[in-house]
């Protein structure tokens, strides 16, 4: 038994070591290592300027940088920061860390003697933290708000007071962007950070028992630091959004504008698909709100999920009036046309430069399910039918938002077939639709729980019941109906 435990322990240590080596070989890790090397060089150069040339002092800085680098590698996982970060986000995180620490050291070294002036008031700490909050989430931003100022502090660029101001500025920056959905809200965020900076400066001045004459100058710089950070964030966001192809609340709000050219084109070429997409968006947004997912991402994904239908709009039932083109062609060809709208939608989304998460919703909103109507029709006409020829080319949803758009899509289309849809009838019908998706493995990778599926079902029923509510008959309608019966 003891031997088995030792083998397990050795296996865990070996796997951890191999995982560390694989991270070291990755591009972002190499880039981070280069930044650490540059940081070590700047620290040694700064020490030489101060007359500290002892070899032990130099090796101390080198080992400190290596320890920080190893900690960075260990903490850069989903369990700690709450999300899986992609390649571009790792480069962003490494760049922010390296630029902040090196920049702080250089500002402290090359600038005139600051005296009693806190160095961190000349460093846009809030800018770096707000960028991380927008692109990588509030949790990571809070971690970095606490950790980032430690670099300059340990390097001697920040004294105790500078560290406190940087800490307050960073922590406030990680929280002020909660539920902000337009770029101008960053100005408001800058003002809140300015207020937090001023509060920190007042506390420090009181602790130092400073003269009243020092208050106006330091308060001015504290306020200016916060306001400039908000303005700089507005300037840096658009190029970084394009470079990282990231989903940010600000970009999603812009994409949700129904006057966007691509959505106007969808309205004119495929009006039925457009109306269907709006209803899917309402369903998906409500469900995401109820389970705590991203409602804005779901709404935007729903708006764009069927843009591939613009190429052949008349082959989709929601755009047909009195003639069905599928009656004139073979089931296999019909399935090919229906399947193609997913691929065409993804291609169009790439050409529009849509964020990767929105493109994922477009490619996954049918999963790899079978187009059963044409598959069954082909089975009646042919002896051998391959189900793959009648399956959508996508993959099952890998996010909650993508899965909810899939469920909203099939629910909206299927409920239209019900006669006199009541809440009870719709709830029973939606439960069957959900179960069919579960049985075919379409929700296996979505991370949705059974409890969340129940909440989603209730959200759909609530929205659809409001849409399909019964209407009273006006006197003229009653007269027309009695005339028709007579």
Secondary structure as the mmCIF struct_conf table of DSSP 4:
data_model
#
loop_
_struct_conf.conf_type_id
_struct_conf.id
_struct_conf.beg_label_comp_id
_struct_conf.beg_label_asym_id
_struct_conf.beg_label_seq_id
_struct_conf.end_label_comp_id
_struct_conf.end_label_asym_id
_struct_conf.end_label_seq_id
HELX_RH_AL_P HELX_RH_AL_P1 UNK A 2 UNK A 25
BEND BEND1 UNK A 26 UNK A 26
HELX_RH_AL_P HELX_RH_AL_P2 UNK A 27 UNK A 49
TURN_TY1_P TURN_TY1_P1 UNK A 50 UNK A 51
HELX_RH_AL_P HELX_RH_AL_P3 UNK A 55 UNK A 75
BEND BEND2 UNK A 77 UNK A 77
HELX_RH_AL_P HELX_RH_AL_P4 UNK A 78 UNK A 81
BEND BEND3 UNK A 82 UNK A 83
HELX_RH_AL_P HELX_RH_AL_P5 UNK A 87 UNK A 110
BEND BEND4 UNK A 111 UNK A 111
HELX_LH_PP_P HELX_LH_PP_P1 UNK A 112 UNK A 113
TURN_TY1_P TURN_TY1_P2 UNK A 115 UNK A 116
BEND BEND5 UNK A 117 UNK A 117
HELX_RH_3T_P HELX_RH_3T_P1 UNK A 119 UNK A 122
BEND BEND6 UNK A 123 UNK A 123
HELX_RH_AL_P HELX_RH_AL_P6 UNK A 125 UNK A 136
HELX_RH_AL_P HELX_RH_AL_P7 UNK A 138 UNK A 154
TURN_TY1_P TURN_TY1_P3 UNK A 155 UNK A 156
BEND BEND7 UNK A 157 UNK A 158
HELX_RH_AL_P HELX_RH_AL_P8 UNK A 160 UNK A 175
TURN_TY1_P TURN_TY1_P4 UNK A 176 UNK A 179
BEND BEND8 UNK A 182 UNK A 182
TURN_TY1_P TURN_TY1_P5 UNK A 183 UNK A 184
HELX_RH_AL_P HELX_RH_AL_P9 UNK A 185 UNK A 208
TURN_TY1_P TURN_TY1_P6 UNK A 209 UNK A 209
HELX_RH_3T_P HELX_RH_3T_P2 UNK A 212 UNK A 214
HELX_RH_AL_P HELX_RH_AL_P10 UNK A 215 UNK A 244
TURN_TY1_P TURN_TY1_P7 UNK A 245 UNK A 245
HELX_RH_AL_P HELX_RH_AL_P11 UNK A 249 UNK A 255
TURN_TY1_P TURN_TY1_P8 UNK A 256 UNK A 256
TURN_TY1_P TURN_TY1_P9 UNK A 258 UNK A 259
BEND BEND9 UNK A 260 UNK A 260
HELX_RH_AL_P HELX_RH_AL_P12 UNK A 261 UNK A 269
HELX_RH_AL_P HELX_RH_AL_P13 UNK A 271 UNK A 291
TURN_TY1_P TURN_TY1_P10 UNK A 292 UNK A 292
BEND BEND10 UNK A 293 UNK A 293
HELX_RH_AL_P HELX_RH_AL_P14 UNK A 295 UNK A 304
TURN_TY1_P TURN_TY1_P11 UNK A 305 UNK A 306
HELX_RH_3T_P HELX_RH_3T_P3 UNK A 307 UNK A 310
TURN_TY1_P TURN_TY1_P12 UNK A 311 UNK A 312
HELX_RH_3T_P HELX_RH_3T_P4 UNK A 313 UNK A 315
BEND BEND11 UNK A 316 UNK A 316
HELX_RH_3T_P HELX_RH_3T_P5 UNK A 317 UNK A 319
BEND BEND12 UNK A 321 UNK A 322
HELX_RH_3T_P HELX_RH_3T_P6 UNK A 325 UNK A 328
BEND BEND13 UNK A 329 UNK A 329
HELX_RH_AL_P HELX_RH_AL_P15 UNK A 331 UNK A 352
TURN_TY1_P TURN_TY1_P13 UNK A 353 UNK A 353
HELX_RH_AL_P HELX_RH_AL_P16 UNK A 356 UNK A 364
TURN_TY1_P TURN_TY1_P14 UNK A 365 UNK A 368
STRN STRN1 UNK A 370 UNK A 370
HELX_RH_AL_P HELX_RH_AL_P17 UNK A 372 UNK A 381
BEND BEND14 UNK A 383 UNK A 383
HELX_RH_3T_P HELX_RH_3T_P7 UNK A 387 UNK A 390
STRN STRN2 UNK A 391 UNK A 391
BEND BEND15 UNK A 393 UNK A 394
BEND BEND16 UNK A 399 UNK A 399
HELX_RH_AL_P HELX_RH_AL_P18 UNK A 400 UNK A 415
TURN_TY1_P TURN_TY1_P15 UNK A 416 UNK A 417
BEND BEND17 UNK A 419 UNK A 420
HELX_RH_AL_P HELX_RH_AL_P19 UNK A 423 UNK A 439
TURN_TY1_P TURN_TY1_P16 UNK A 440 UNK A 445
BEND BEND18 UNK A 446 UNK A 446
HELX_RH_AL_P HELX_RH_AL_P20 UNK A 450 UNK A 467
BEND BEND19 UNK A 468 UNK A 468
HELX_LH_PP_P HELX_LH_PP_P2 UNK A 472 UNK A 474
HELX_RH_AL_P HELX_RH_AL_P21 UNK A 475 UNK A 485
#
